């Protein structure tokens, strides 16, 4: 029996060398999850009073980046304590791992201010960013309200267009004698106000 032991040991060594030289199987991470024709809600950790509601043609989640990409966005709303605070219209939207939103171009509507804000770079340079902590920012801005229009190179603003709103290179394009104004989120005729 001992005379076969060296041959058995040699066979095991040869088998070990062959196994070691075999290519290791390559394991690739999955592509993530893709959903079609869905509604989703985003509850940003940074703003517990807010919830975003989206209806979209397609959502793709990339686990490596921690990002969700929404394509064919049909409806996007930000609600604060159940009240509509902002809407967003865009073709594609990326939600990052921190719940912030990025898109090349967007049209934001702030009902309480009766304001429509068009911003973004069609060439895809600097993205429009909606930061759940700070508000929104982006290049090439046009803000329209019932009484004035502002255009500028960029904007950085809180969600309520408060005192911290900054429009770089702003030009006023409006009528100070406009017959309309925003009252309680509704456009009304100045003469009809009581």
C-alpha positions in Angstrom: 0.0 0.0 0.0 2.9 2.4 0.7 4.2 1.8 -2.8 1.1 3.6 -4.2 1.3 6.5 -1.8 3.9 8.5 -3.7 1.8 8.1 -6.9 -1.4 9.2 -5.2 0.4 12.2 -3.7 1.8 13.1 -7.1 -1.7 12.8 -8.6 -3.1 15.1 -5.9 -0.4 17.7 -6.6 -1.0 17.5 -10.3 -4.7 17.9 -9.8 -4.1 20.9 -7.5 -1.9 22.6 -10.1 -4.6 22.0 -12.8 -7.3 23.5 -10.6 -5.1 26.5 -9.7 -4.5 27.2 -13.3 -8.1 27.1 -14.3 -9.7 30.6 -14.9 -11.8 31.8 -12.0 -15.4 32.5 -12.8 -16.0 36.2 -13.0 -18.8 37.3 -10.8 -20.5 40.5 -12.0 -22.9 42.6 -9.9 -26.5 42.6 -11.0 -27.8 45.4 -13.1 -30.2 46.4 -10.4 -34.0 46.7 -10.7 -36.0 48.1 -13.5 -39.7 48.9 -13.2 -42.1 50.2 -15.9 -45.3 52.3 -15.6 -45.0 53.0 -11.9 -45.7 55.6 -9.2 -43.2 56.1 -6.5 -42.8 58.2 -3.3 -39.6 59.6 -2.0 -39.4 60.5 1.7 -36.2 62.5 2.0 -34.4 61.9 5.3 -33.2 65.5 5.3 -36.8 66.9 5.2 -39.2 64.7 7.2 -42.2 67.0 6.4 -41.8 66.6 2.6 -42.7 63.8 0.3 -42.0 63.6 -3.5 -44.6 61.8 -5.6 -43.6 60.6 -9.1 -45.4 58.9 -12.0 -43.0 57.7 -14.6 -42.7 55.3 -17.6 -39.5 53.7 -16.3 -37.4 53.5 -13.1 -34.0 51.9 -13.1 -32.1 51.4 -9.9 -28.3 51.1 -9.9 -27.1 49.5 -6.6 -23.4 50.3 -7.2 -24.1 54.0 -7.4 -27.1 54.0 -5.1 -29.1 55.9 -7.8 -32.5 55.7 -9.3 -33.0 57.0 -12.8 -36.6 58.0 -13.8 -37.3 58.3 -17.5 -40.5 59.5 -19.1 -41.6 61.4 -16.0 -45.3 62.1 -16.3 -45.8 63.8 -13.0 -43.5 65.0 -10.2 -44.8 66.8 -7.1 -43.3 67.9 -3.8 -45.8 67.9 -1.0 -45.1 69.4 2.5 -47.5 68.1 5.2 -49.9 67.0 2.5 -50.0 70.4 0.7 -48.6 70.8 -2.9 -45.4 72.8 -2.6 -43.7 72.3 -6.0 -44.1 70.5 -9.3 -41.3 69.4 -11.6 -41.5 68.6 -15.3 -38.5 67.0 -17.0 -37.7 64.1 -19.4 -35.2 62.3 -17.1 -34.4 62.6 -13.4 -31.8 60.9 -11.2 -32.2 60.4 -7.5 -28.9 60.0 -5.8 -28.1 58.1 -2.6 -28.8 61.2 -0.5 -32.3 61.7 -2.0 -31.2 64.7 -4.1 -32.5 65.1 -7.6 -30.4 65.9 -10.7 -31.6 66.6 -14.3 -30.2 68.4 -17.3 -33.3 70.6 -17.7 -36.5 71.2 -15.7 -39.6 73.3 -15.3 -40.4 73.9 -11.7 -43.7 75.4 -10.6 -44.1 76.9 -7.1 -47.9 77.3 -6.6 -47.7 79.4 -3.5 -45.6 82.0 -5.4 -47.5 81.6 -8.7 -44.0 81.1 -10.2 -42.8 79.0 -13.1 -39.1 78.5 -13.3 -37.4 77.1 -16.4 -33.8 76.2 -15.9 -31.1 73.9 -17.2 -28.4 73.5 -19.9 -29.6 71.7 -23.0 -26.0 70.7 -23.7 -25.9 68.8 -20.4 -23.2 70.9 -18.8 -24.1 71.9 -15.2 -27.1 70.0 -14.0 -30.2 71.2 -12.3 -29.9 70.1 -8.7 -32.7 69.8 -6.1 -30.9 69.5 -2.8 -33.3 68.3 -0.1 -31.5 70.4 2.5 -31.1 73.7 0.6 -33.5 74.0 -2.3 -32.7 74.1 -6.0 -30.0 75.5 -8.3 -29.2 75.4 -12.0 -28.0 77.4 -15.0 -29.9 79.4 -17.6 -32.9 80.4 -15.5 -36.2 82.1 -16.6 -38.6 82.8 -13.7 -42.1 83.9 -14.6 -44.7 85.3 -12.2 -48.0 87.2 -12.8 -46.3 90.6 -12.5 -42.7 90.1 -13.7 -40.2 87.9 -15.5 -36.6 87.4 -14.6 -33.9 85.8 -16.7 -30.4 85.0 -15.5 -27.3 82.9 -15.9 -28.0 80.8 -12.8 -30.2 80.5 -9.8 -29.8 79.2 -6.2 -32.9 79.3 -4.1 -34.7 77.8 -1.2 -38.0 75.9 -2.0 -40.1 79.0 -1.0 -38.1 81.5 -3.1 -37.3 83.3 0.1 -34.6 85.9 1.0 -31.7 83.5 0.2 -32.7 83.4 -3.5 -29.8 84.4 -5.8 -30.1 84.9 -9.5 -26.7 85.6 -11.1 -26.8 87.9 -14.1 -30.5 88.7 -13.5 -32.4 90.9 -15.9 -35.8 92.2 -15.1 -38.3 91.7 -18.0 -41.6 92.6 -16.8 -44.4 95.1 -16.3 -44.5 96.8 -12.9 -48.1 97.9 -13.8 -49.3 94.4 -14.4 -53.0 94.0 -13.6 -52.3 90.6 -12.0 -50.8 89.5 -8.7 -50.4 86.3 -6.7 -52.6 86.0 -3.7 -52.6 82.8 -1.7 -51.2 80.8 -4.6 -53.8 82.1 -7.1 -53.4 84.7 -9.9 -55.9 87.4 -9.4 -56.7 90.7 -10.9 -55.4 93.5 -8.7 -58.7 95.4 -9.0 -60.7 92.3 -7.8 -58.8 92.0 -4.5 -60.8 92.8 -1.4 
